[in-house]
Amino acid sequence: MKRVLLSLALFTNVAAASPHLVAADADTFTPALAEKALSLDIAGAEPFGQQTFAVRDNGHLLGVMVPGKGLLRADMNACFIGWSRDGESLANLLPTIGFERFNGEACEDVKGVGVISSPGDNEVKIAVIYTATTLVETSLVAVVLAYDPQSRSLVVDNALSQRVNDASMDSIAKIRRFYAGHPENTATFDSQKYTARITSWCEEGNVGCDDVTLDSKSKRSGKSILLHGKTININCPDVCNFRGYAFENADYTYTFITNDFERWTMNITKGEQVIDSVEGTFH
């Protein structure tokens, strides 16, 4: 039982959140937005002025999110989110439509932005609904963002975004209800080489879970991967002590193992050969 409680503690150490959005002035960020967008090969970037919001929690400013759009590689429109921690200068841009898992889709507009997490949730979650087009159709695409209090930054929650889009959620209200009915427990692994968000979709207290998502990104290359996996447990069926997670990707296996719940090892193996091994911590 002690090990069960320790494993659950990984997902419950973030302060309860009660955030809301307040309309903000996009003009403050327009020049910096256009300049930073060039690093994404986006030209002529402009903000969606009516969809720019300050994110506040109990009167405190978490940051300002500035959705923007521009021409990607002189080929198609792409979208991104500008993030300001202080409400004055842009810290970074998060590529969304036209990039990575939304590659091949052209961004047309932002239909809505809203907080989908509830007061008391472990993470602040914000959904952005885009109108996007491909060669064959125009559709609504949701991107879910999570606020990381340690770095005071926004990250794309690829795991939740995928589930929301698979369920064809087309409004902030529907996404909010979906998220309330599909609670997730997320912890972030951090090491010198990789950062990884691991999300358990099982009921709290379920040590043996076969519905776990890995969203891992290389700090060196910037490449990311989204995989489905399960927990690793020992001494089953008598006790079932939790020891980590395992994810399969064709011939490769990604594992996160611990013996003391303080130090963790991420191993990438191909068959019996260890391709890479790094130590890190969860928060």
N, C-alpha and C positions, 0 to 999 in steps of 0.2 A: 504493500500500500504506500509506503514511503516513496518508492521510486515513481509510482503513478503520480503522486502529488508533485514531485520534483519536475516531472516532464510537463505537467500542466502549468507549472509556474512559469515556464518559458513563454507562455502565451498570455500571461495575466499581469505582467509587470509594468504596463503602460498606464499612465494616469487616465482616469475616466474623462471623456470628452463631451462637450455640449456646444459644438461649433455652429456658426451661421455665416451667411454671406451678406456683404453690404456693397452696394454699387460703388465702383471706384472710377476715377478719371483715367482713361487709357492714354490720353495725350501726353501724360507725363513720361510714358515709356516708349512712345512711337519711334524716336530716333535710335535709341539703344536696341529696340526690337529689330529694326531693319538691319542694323549693323551686325548683331549677333546671329541673325538668321543666315547671313552669308556663310557662316561656318557649317551650316547644314546644306549648302548649295541652293539656298532659297533666295531669290531676288525679288525686290519690290514688296517686301513683307509689310503688312499692315495689321493692326489689331482689330478684333471684333469689339468695337467700342461698347456696344450694349451688353456684352457678355463678359466684361471685366469686373472682377469682384475682389474685395478684401475679405480674407478669411479670418474671422474673429472667434475667440473662445473666452467666455466670461469677461468680456471687455478688453482682452489682450489681443494684439495683432499677431497672428501666426504668419501672415504674408499676404501678398497680392498676386492673384493669378490673372494672366493676360493672354487669352486665346488669340492666336494670330494665323495669318494665311499669306502665302506667296507662291511664286512660280518656281517649282523644283526642277533644276537643271534644264531650264527653258523648255520643259516638256509638259508638265501638268501641275495643277494646283495642289499644294500640300499644306498641312496644318500642324500646329505645334502649340505648346503652352509656355508662355514666359512666366517666370516665378521671381518675385521680389520678396526678400525676407523683411526688409525695413520699410517697404512702401515707397521707396525713393529710387533705388537702383535695381537693375535686373541682375540676379545671381546666375541664372542659367535658363536654357530652353529645353523642353521635353518634346521630342518629335512624336507625333501621333499619326494622323492619317497620311498615307504615302510612304511610311517607313515600317521596317521590320514586319510585324504580323499584319500590318495594314498596307503592305507594299502592293502596288498595282491598283490601288483605289485613289481616285482623285477627290480632293476635298472641295466641297462647294460652300457649305455654310455651317454655322453652329445653331442648332435648334434650341438647346437648353443646357443650363448648368445648375446643379443643385447638390446639396449635402444629402447623402443617403444613409449615413450612419446615425445612430440615435444617442441621446445623452446616456452616458454610462458605458458605451462601446469602447473597446480597447484601442481602436484606431479611428482617426478621422478619415472618412471616405467621401470623395466628391466625384460625381458622374458628369461627364460632358457628352452630349449627344450631337453627333455630326450628321449632315447630309453628305453622302459620298456616292461616287459613281464609278462603275467599271465599264467595260466595252458593251456589256449586255444589260445592265440595270442600274437604277438609282435606288439607294436604300438608306435607312438610318443605322448608324454605327455608334455604339457606346464605348467610351474609354473611361475606365474608373481609375481615379488617382487616390493615393494614400499619402497622408502627411507623416513624415518621419520626425518625431520630436528631437531625436538625438542630433541630427544634422540640420534640422529646421528646413527641410526641403520636401518637395513633392516627388513621388515616384509613380510610375505607371504600374497599377496592379494588373498584370497581364492575366493572372489566373482568374480573377473575378471578372475581368473584362470579357474573357473567353466564355465564361458561363453565362453571363448576362446576354451576350450576343447569340449564343446557342439557343437561349430561351426566347429570342426575338422580342426583347423588351424595348419599347419605342417611346417611353416617356420617363421623366424623373420619378414620378409617383409610382409607376410600375416597378422601376428598378429598386426603389426604396422598399417596396413591399417584398420583392424577390429577395433582397439582401436580408431583410428581417426574418424571412422564412428559411434562409440558407446561411446560418451564421458560420463564420470561418474563424480559425485561430491561426494567426500568422506570427512567425518569428524570423528574424533576419540574421543570417550567418555572415560574418565579415572576416576576411583574411587579406593577406598581401596581394593575392592574385585574383580572388573572386569575391563577389558579393552575391548572396542567394536568399531569396524570400521563399520560405517553406510554409505552406498552408495546409492545415488539416481540416477536412470538411466533415469529420465524424463528430458525433455528440461528445460533449465534454465528459471526460472520465473513461472514454473508450480507448484503452491503451493499444489494442490491436486494431489498427485502422488501415484499410486498403484503399482509401480515397484521399491521397496526399499529393499536392502539386509542388513542383520545384520550378522556380523562375530564377535561373542563374545567369550571371553576366560576368564576362572577363574584364578585369580592370585594364588589361593591356590592349586588347583588340577591340573592346566594346561590343563584341558579339555576345548574343544571349541565346538561351535555350529554355523551352517550356516543356516539362515532362510530368508524367503521372506515375505515382509510385505508392509505397506503403511503409509502415513502420517496421523496424527491426526489434524483435523481442526474444528474450532467452528464458529458459526454464519453463516454457509452456508445456502442457496446459496447467501445470500446478500453480505457478505464481505469475508467469508472464511479465518479467521485468523489461521495461522499455530501455533500449540502447541506441536508437537512432532511426535512420531512414534509408531506403534504397529506391533507386529509380533506374529504369532500363531504357536504353536508346539504341536499338539495333544490337550491335556487338558490344556496346559500351555499357558499363554500369557505374552509376554515381552513388556513393554511399557517404553518410554522415554518421560517425560513430563517436560515442563517449563512454567513459567509465565513471566519471565523477560529476558530470553535468556542468562542469566549468570549462574544461578544455575539450574541444571537438576536433576531429580529423575528417577532412573531406578527401576521399579517394576516388580517382577515376581509373577504372580498369577495363581492359579489353581481354576477355577470356581470363587467364590466370596472371596476365602481365599488368603491373601497375603503371599507368601512363603518367599520372600526376598525383601528388599527395601534399596537402597543405593543412596547417593547423589554424584554427580560428576560434572565435567566440560567437555566441548567440546573444541577441538582445531583442 
